[in-house]
Amino acid sequence: MPSFTSLFNTYNWNAIVADIYNKTHTDVERALAKKTRDLDDFKALISPAAKPYLEHMAQLSNQLTKKRFGNTMQMYAPLYLSNECQNICTYCGFSLTNKIPRRTLSDSEILKEAAFLKNKGYDHILLVTGEANNTVGVDYIKNAIAILNKTFANITIEVQPLDHEDYRLLIENGLYAVLVYQETYHKDEYKKHHPKGKKSNFEYRLETPDRLGEAGVHKIGLGALFGLEDWRADSFFTALHLKYLQKTYWQTKYSISFPRLRPHSGGLEPKVVMEDADLAQLICAYRLLDEDVELSLSTRESETFRNHIINLGITSISAESKTNPGGYVVEPQSLEQFEISDDRSTESITELLKEKGFEVVWKDWEAFSIG
C-alpha cells in the first residue's frame, strides 16, 4: 500500500521554514503571473513577502472560485455525538486529563439532535466524537450512520483514525467523507501535544488519508491546527499532502479546513499567533494553488472575518454550530470542545449569503441506483 510517509520523510521542517521565509517579492510576482502554480509558488504566496500582494491575491482567488464553483456556498453542521476520549491532547476540551462530565448520545438523542438540524435545512452533517474506541468505536459510528443516512444526503465523520477495513465497512453503510487533521506536521511538537493515547502515534495518523483513499471514500478533508507550530510550514506540508493524495487517489475529492486554536477547558495558549490577515492570505494561496479543492471555514472564526472571507475562496461553511454532545436540543449546557466565535443562527447566515449573491447549497450529492 502506498504511503505519504515515504515522501514526507524526504523533507526537512527547518529547511522548508527557511525556504518560505527567504522568498522575495520577485518570487511572489512570478507566482502570481502563472496560470498554474506548483508547491514552490505556494511557498511564495504564503511567505511574508506576499503580504503586500494580498489584494491582488484576493481578486484572483475570487475569480478562480467563481470560475469553478459559481456563486454557490455549501452549508453543513456538526453533530457532536460524544465527548468521551482516551487521548491526552493539550489543546482540546475533551482531553482525558480534563475532569469533565462525559456524555455519549443514545439513538433517541441522536435522532432529536438530527431533527433539529434537518428542520433548519441541513442535508449535510458532520458527526464528531472524541477518540474512545471502547465507547464510540466502529460499531457505534456505524450505528449512527445507519440511523441518520435516511435523513441526510451526506454524512461526514471526524472521529478517531481507523483501519482500512473499518473505513470500507463504514463506506458500505453510507459514509460520504472523512475529516482527519494532522494537527501539526512537526513531529517533535506533535509528540508534545499528544503524549498519551492512540493519537500519540504520529505515523498512524499521517497515513490515515492513505487508508481512506485505498478504501474508496468519496471525499477526504485535511488541515492543521494553527497555533501549535509555524502556520506557514504546517500549511506547506498540508499542501504537499494534498498534492500527493490527488495524484495517488485521483478519484477522491478533497477539502481543506482552517482551524485556529480556540479557547477551551484546559486553556493552551497558541505558540504562534495567526492573525486574520495571515488566514486570508493562506486561503487565497490555496485557491491559487488549486482551483478545484474545497475550502471550508467553521464557526471558530468571528462574524466579521467570515462576512469578508466568504468572497475570497471559501466554498463551504457551518452555522449555528454546537461543539458539545447534545448541544442543540438534548443537553445544551454540556461542555464544549472549544468555544465558537460566530454564534449567528442558520437563518441569519443564509440571509447574508443570499444578500451577497450566493446560492445556498445544502448537500453535495446523493447516491442513487439505476434500474
VENHUGI-V463017 format. One record per pair of residues at least 4 apart in sequence whose C-alpha atoms are under 8 Angstrom apart, sorted by the first residue. I is the first residue (numbers start at 0). GAP is how many residues later the second one is. D is the distance in Angstrom with one decimal. If there is no record, write none. Layout:
I:GAP:D
I:GAP:D
//
This chain:
1:208:7.1
2:4:7.8
2:204:6.2
2:207:6.0
3:4:6.1
3:202:7.4
3:203:6.3
3:206:7.1
3:237:7.0
3:240:7.1
3:241:8.0
4:4:6.0
4:198:7.1
4:201:7.0
4:202:6.8
5:4:7.0
6:4:7.4
10:4:7.8
10:5:7.6
11:4:6.3
12:4:6.3
12:173:7.0
12:220:7.2
13:4:6.2
14:4:6.1
15:4:6.2
15:217:6.6
16:4:6.3
16:215:7.5
16:216:5.7
17:4:6.0
18:4:6.5
18:24:7.7
19:23:5.3
19:24:6.4
19:26:7.5
19:27:5.4
19:212:7.6
19:213:7.7
20:26:5.8
20:27:6.5
20:28:7.8
22:4:6.0
22:5:7.5
22:20:7.6
22:21:5.6
22:24:6.4
22:25:7.9
22:26:6.4
23:4:6.5
23:20:7.4
23:25:5.6
24:4:6.1
24:24:5.6
24:25:6.8
25:4:6.1
26:4:6.3
26:14:7.5
26:17:6.0
27:4:6.2
27:13:7.3
27:16:5.2
27:17:5.9
27:21:7.0
27:22:5.9
28:4:6.2
29:4:6.7
29:11:8.0
30:6:6.6
30:10:5.1
30:11:7.8
30:13:7.1
30:14:7.3
31:25:7.6
35:252:7.9
35:253:7.2
36:4:5.7
36:5:7.2
36:251:7.1
36:252:5.4
36:253:7.9
37:4:6.4
37:251:6.6
38:4:6.3
38:197:7.7
38:200:7.4
38:201:7.2
38:250:7.5
39:4:6.6
40:4:6.3
40:248:7.8
41:4:6.3
41:194:7.5
41:243:6.4
41:244:7.5
41:247:6.3
42:4:6.1
42:193:6.8
43:5:7.3
43:6:6.7
44:4:7.9
44:5:5.5
44:236:7.7
44:237:7.8
44:240:5.6
45:4:6.5
45:186:6.3
45:235:6.6
45:236:5.9
45:239:6.3
46:4:7.5
46:185:7.2
49:4:6.8
50:230:7.3
52:4:6.2
53:4:6.0
53:227:6.1
54:4:6.3
55:4:6.4
56:4:6.0
56:224:7.6
56:227:6.0
56:228:7.3
56:231:7.8
57:4:6.1
57:223:7.9
57:226:5.9
57:254:5.6
58:4:6.3
58:253:7.4
59:4:6.2
59:228:7.3
60:4:6.1
60:223:5.4
60:224:7.8
60:226:5.6
60:227:6.0
60:251:5.7
60:252:5.6
61:4:6.2
61:249:6.2
61:250:4.8
61:251:5.7
62:4:6.1
63:4:6.3
63:223:7.2
63:224:7.5
63:227:6.1
63:249:7.9
64:4:5.6
64:5:6.9
64:222:7.2
64:226:6.7
64:247:7.7
64:248:5.5
64:249:7.9
64:250:7.9
65:4:4.2
65:5:6.0
67:223:6.6
67:224:6.7
68:246:7.5
70:286:6.8
70:287:4.9
70:288:6.0
71:243:7.1
71:286:5.3
71:287:4.7
71:288:5.9
71:289:6.5
72:241:7.9
72:242:5.1
72:243:5.6
72:244:7.3
72:280:7.9
72:285:6.4
72:286:6.3
72:287:5.2
72:288:5.8
73:241:6.2
73:242:4.6
73:243:6.4
73:286:6.1
73:287:4.5
73:288:5.7
73:289:6.8
73:290:7.5
74:47:7.0
74:49:7.2
74:241:5.9
74:242:5.4
74:243:5.7
74:244:7.5
74:285:7.0
74:286:6.1
74:287:5.2
74:288:7.3
75:46:6.3
75:47:7.4
75:48:5.1
75:49:5.5
75:50:7.1
75:240:7.4
75:241:6.4
75:242:5.0
75:243:7.3
75:286:6.9
75:287:7.8
76:40:7.4
76:45:7.0
76:47:6.9
76:48:5.0
76:49:6.0
76:241:5.3
76:242:6.4
76:243:7.6
76:244:6.2
77:47:5.7
77:48:4.4
77:49:5.9
77:50:6.8
77:240:7.6
77:243:6.3
77:244:7.1
77:245:7.4
78:34:7.3
78:35:7.6
78:46:6.6
78:47:5.8
78:48:4.9
78:49:6.1
78:243:7.4
78:244:7.7
78:246:7.4
79:47:5.9
79:48:4.7
79:49:6.0
79:242:7.5
79:243:6.1
79:244:5.8
79:245:4.6
79:246:6.9
79:247:7.7
80:23:5.9
80:24:5.5
80:29:7.2
80:46:6.7
80:47:5.9
80:48:5.5
80:243:8.0
80:244:5.0
80:245:7.1
81:20:7.6
81:21:5.6
81:22:4.2
81:23:6.3
81:46:7.3
81:47:4.8
81:48:6.1
81:54:7.4
81:242:7.7
81:243:5.3
82:11:5.6
82:19:5.8
82:20:5.8
82:21:6.7
82:46:6.0
82:47:5.1
82:241:7.2
82:242:6.5
82:254:7.7
83:10:6.9
83:18:5.7
83:19:6.6
83:20:6.9
83:45:7.3
83:46:5.3
83:47:6.9
83:48:5.9
83:51:7.2
83:52:7.7
84:9:6.3
84:10:6.3
84:11:5.8
84:45:4.7
84:46:4.7
84:47:4.6
85:9:7.4
85:10:5.6
85:44:7.9
85:45:6.0
85:46:5.2
85:111:5.8
85:112:7.8
86:8:6.0
86:9:5.6
86:44:6.7
86:45:7.8
86:107:7.3
86:109:5.6
86:110:4.2
86:111:6.7
86:112:6.4
86:113:7.9
87:7:4.9
87:8:5.2
87:9:6.3
87:105:7.7
87:106:5.8
87:107:6.2
87:108:5.2
87:109:6.4
88:6:5.4
88:7:7.8
88:104:5.5
88:105:5.0
88:106:7.3
88:107:7.9
89:5:7.2
89:103:5.2
89:104:7.0
89:176:7.5
89:178:6.4
90:4:8.0
90:102:7.5
90:170:7.5
90:173:7.4
90:175:7.2
90:176:6.8
90:177:5.4
91:172:6.5
91:173:7.3
91:174:7.3
91:245:6.2
91:246:7.0
92:5:6.9
92:171:5.2
92:172:4.7
92:173:6.3
92:242:7.8
92:243:6.9
92:244:4.6
92:245:6.3
93:4:6.8
93:6:8.0
93:36:6.7
93:243:5.8
97:167:7.3
97:168:6.9
99:235:7.4
100:233:7.8
100:234:7.7
102:222:6.7
103:31:8.0
103:32:7.9
103:221:6.8
104:4:5.5
104:5:6.0
104:220:6.8
104:221:6.9
105:4:6.1
106:4:6.3
106:37:7.4
106:40:7.6
107:4:6.4
108:4:6.3
108:217:7.2
108:221:6.4
109:4:6.1
109:34:7.6
109:216:7.8
110:4:6.0
110:36:7.6
110:37:7.6
111:4:6.5
111:217:6.9
111:218:7.2
112:4:6.6
112:213:6.5
112:214:8.0
112:215:6.0
112:216:5.9
112:217:6.9
113:4:6.0
113:34:7.6
114:4:6.0
115:4:6.5
115:212:7.1
115:213:7.3
116:4:6.6
116:5:5.7
117:4:5.1
117:5:6.6
117:33:7.6
117:34:7.7
119:226:7.0
119:227:7.9
120:241:7.0
121:30:7.7
121:240:5.6
121:241:7.6
122:28:7.6
122:29:4.7
122:30:5.4
122:31:6.4
122:239:5.4
122:240:5.3
123:28:6.1
123:29:6.2
123:30:4.6
123:31:6.0
123:32:7.6
123:238:6.4
123:239:5.2
123:240:7.5
124:27:7.3
124:29:6.5
124:30:5.3
124:31:6.2
125:29:6.1
125:30:4.6
125:31:5.3
125:32:6.9
126:28:7.2
126:29:6.1
126:30:4.6
126:31:6.1
126:32:7.7
127:29:6.0
127:30:4.9
127:31:5.7
128:7:7.2
128:29:6.9
128:30:5.3
128:31:7.8
129:6:7.8
129:29:6.4
129:30:7.1
130:5:7.3
130:28:6.3
130:29:4.9
131:4:5.6
131:5:6.6
131:28:7.6
132:4:4.1
132:5:7.5
132:27:8.0
134:5:7.5
135:4:5.2
135:5:6.6
136:4:6.3
137:4:5.9
137:28:6.8
137:32:8.0
138:4:6.1
139:4:6.2
140:4:6.2
140:29:8.0
141:4:6.2
141:28:5.9
141:31:7.1
142:4:6.2
143:4:6.2
144:4:5.7
144:10:7.2
144:25:8.0
144:28:7.2
144:29:6.6
144:30:6.9
145:4:7.7
145:27:6.7
145:28:7.3
147:4:6.3
147:7:8.0
148:4:6.8
148:5:7.5
148:6:7.0
148:25:6.4
152:210:6.4
152:211:7.8
152:212:6.9
152:213:5.6
153:21:7.7
153:22:5.8
153:23:8.0
153:209:6.4
153:210:6.9
153:211:7.2
153:212:7.2
154:19:7.4
154:20:5.7
154:21:5.3
154:22:6.7
155:19:6.4
155:20:5.5
155:21:4.5
155:22:5.4
155:23:7.3
156:18:7.8
156:20:6.5
156:21:5.0
156:22:6.3
157:20:6.0
157:21:5.1
157:22:6.4
158:20:8.0
158:21:7.8
159:39:7.9
160:19:7.3
160:43:7.9
160:44:6.4
160:47:6.2
161:4:6.1
161:5:6.6
161:46:7.3
162:4:6.5
162:45:8.0
162:48:6.9
163:4:6.3
163:47:5.0
163:48:6.7
163:50:7.3
163:51:6.0
164:4:6.3
164:50:7.5
165:4:6.3
166:4:6.0
166:44:7.8
166:45:6.6
166:48:6.2
166:50:7.9
167:4:6.2
167:47:5.2
167:48:7.5
167:49:8.0
168:4:6.4
169:4:6.5
169:5:5.5
170:4:4.4
170:5:6.8
170:44:8.0
170:45:7.9
170:46:6.5
174:42:7.7
175:41:6.6
175:42:5.7
175:43:6.8
176:40:6.2
176:41:5.8
176:42:4.6
176:43:5.8
176:44:7.6
177:34:8.0
177:39:7.7
177:41:6.6
177:42:5.2
177:43:6.1
178:41:5.9
178:42:4.3
178:43:6.2
179:28:7.5
179:29:7.4
179:40:7.6
179:41:6.1
179:42:5.8
179:43:7.3
180:40:7.6
180:41:5.3
180:42:4.8
180:43:5.6
180:44:7.5
181:23:6.6
181:24:6.4
181:40:7.5
181:41:6.6
181:42:5.7
181:43:7.8
182:7:7.5
182:40:7.0
182:41:4.3
182:42:4.6
182:43:7.8
182:45:7.8
183:5:7.4
183:6:5.9
183:40:5.5
183:41:6.4
183:44:6.7
183:45:6.8
183:50:6.1
184:5:7.1
184:39:7.8
184:49:5.8
184:52:6.7
184:53:8.0
185:4:5.9
185:43:7.3
185:48:7.5
186:4:6.4
186:15:7.0
187:4:6.6
188:4:6.5
188:39:7.5
188:40:7.4
189:4:6.2
189:10:7.8
189:12:7.2
190:4:5.8
190:9:6.3
190:11:7.5
193:5:6.4
193:6:4.9
194:5:5.8
195:4:5.7
198:6:7.0
200:4:6.6
201:4:6.1
202:4:6.1
203:4:6.4
206:4:6.6
207:4:6.3
208:4:6.0
208:11:7.0
208:36:7.7
209:4:6.1
209:35:7.4
210:4:6.1
211:4:6.3
211:5:5.8
211:8:7.5
212:4:6.1
212:32:7.7
212:36:5.7
212:39:7.0
213:35:7.6
215:36:7.3
216:35:6.7
217:33:7.9
217:34:5.3
217:35:6.2
218:33:5.5
218:34:4.5
218:35:5.4
218:36:7.4
219:32:7.3
219:33:6.4
219:34:5.0
219:35:6.4
220:33:5.7
220:34:4.6
220:35:5.7
220:36:7.1
221:16:7.0
221:20:7.6
221:32:7.6
221:33:6.2
221:34:5.0
221:35:6.4
222:12:7.9
222:15:6.3
222:33:5.6
222:34:5.2
222:35:6.3
222:36:7.5
223:10:6.4
223:11:7.1
223:14:7.1
223:33:7.8
223:34:7.0
223:35:7.0
224:33:7.2
224:34:5.3
224:35:5.7
224:36:6.4
225:4:7.7
225:5:5.6
225:32:7.5
225:33:6.2
225:34:4.6
225:35:5.9
225:46:7.7
225:47:7.9
225:48:6.8
226:4:7.0
226:33:6.4
226:34:5.5
226:42:8.0
226:43:4.4
226:44:5.5
226:45:4.9
226:46:5.8
226:47:6.8
227:33:7.8
227:42:6.1
227:43:5.6
227:44:6.6
228:5:7.2
228:42:6.3
228:43:6.0
229:4:6.4
229:42:6.1
230:4:5.9
230:41:7.4
230:43:7.1
231:4:6.2
232:4:6.4
233:4:6.2
234:4:6.1
234:47:8.0
235:4:6.1
236:4:6.0
237:4:6.1
238:4:6.2
238:47:7.9
239:4:6.2
240:4:6.2
241:4:6.1
241:12:7.6
242:4:6.3
243:4:6.1
244:4:5.5
244:5:7.3
245:4:4.9
245:5:8.0
245:6:7.3
245:7:8.0
245:8:7.8
252:40:7.6
253:39:5.7
253:40:6.4
254:38:5.5
254:39:4.4
254:40:5.7
254:41:7.0
255:37:7.2
255:38:6.2
255:39:5.0
255:40:6.1
256:38:6.1
256:39:4.9
256:40:6.1
257:21:7.9
257:38:7.1
257:39:6.3
257:40:7.9
258:38:7.7
258:39:7.5
258:41:7.0
259:14:7.5
259:40:7.3
260:9:6.5
261:38:7.0
261:76:6.0
261:77:6.3
261:78:7.8
262:4:5.9
262:5:7.6
262:75:5.9
262:76:5.8
263:4:7.9
263:72:7.5
263:73:6.5
263:74:4.6
263:75:6.2
264:72:7.8
264:73:7.6
273:4:6.0
273:5:6.8
274:4:6.5
275:4:6.2
275:29:7.3
276:4:6.1
277:4:6.2
278:4:6.2
279:4:6.3
279:29:6.8
279:32:7.9
280:4:6.1
281:4:6.3
282:4:6.5
282:12:7.6
282:29:7.5
282:30:6.6
282:31:7.6
283:4:6.2
283:28:6.5
283:29:6.3
284:4:6.1
285:4:6.1
286:4:5.5
286:5:8.0
286:6:7.5
286:26:6.2
293:20:7.4
293:21:5.9
293:22:7.2
294:18:6.9
294:19:4.9
294:20:5.4
294:21:6.3
295:18:5.8
295:19:6.1
295:20:4.6
295:21:5.6
296:4:7.6
296:9:7.9
296:17:6.9
296:19:6.5
296:20:5.0
296:21:7.0
297:19:5.6
297:20:5.2
297:21:7.4
298:18:7.8
298:19:6.2
298:20:6.3
298:21:7.6
298:22:6.6
298:41:5.5
298:42:5.8
298:43:5.0
298:44:7.1
299:39:7.2
299:40:4.7
299:41:5.1
299:42:6.7
300:4:6.6
300:5:6.5
300:39:7.3
300:40:5.5
300:41:6.2
301:4:6.1
301:39:4.9
301:40:5.0
302:4:6.1
302:38:7.1
302:39:4.9
302:40:7.9
302:41:7.9
303:4:6.6
304:4:6.1
305:4:6.0
307:4:7.7
308:4:7.3
308:5:7.0
309:4:5.2
309:5:7.5
318:23:7.8
318:24:7.4
318:25:7.0
318:26:6.6
318:27:5.4
318:30:6.8
319:22:7.7
319:23:5.6
319:24:5.8
319:25:5.0
319:26:5.6
320:19:7.5
320:22:7.3
321:5:5.3
321:6:6.4
321:14:7.4
321:18:7.8
322:4:6.9
322:13:5.0
322:14:5.5
322:15:6.7
322:16:7.7
322:17:7.8
323:8:7.6
323:10:5.9
323:11:5.7
323:12:4.4
323:13:6.2
324:6:7.3
324:9:6.9
324:11:7.9
325:4:4.5
325:5:4.8
325:6:6.2
325:8:7.5
326:4:5.4
326:5:4.0
326:6:6.9
326:7:6.8
327:4:5.9
343:4:6.2
343:5:6.8
344:4:6.4
345:4:6.2
346:4:6.1
347:4:6.2
348:4:6.2
349:4:6.2
349:10:6.8
350:4:6.2
351:4:6.3
352:4:6.4
352:5:5.2
352:6:7.3
352:7:7.1
353:4:5.0
353:5:6.4
353:6:7.3
//
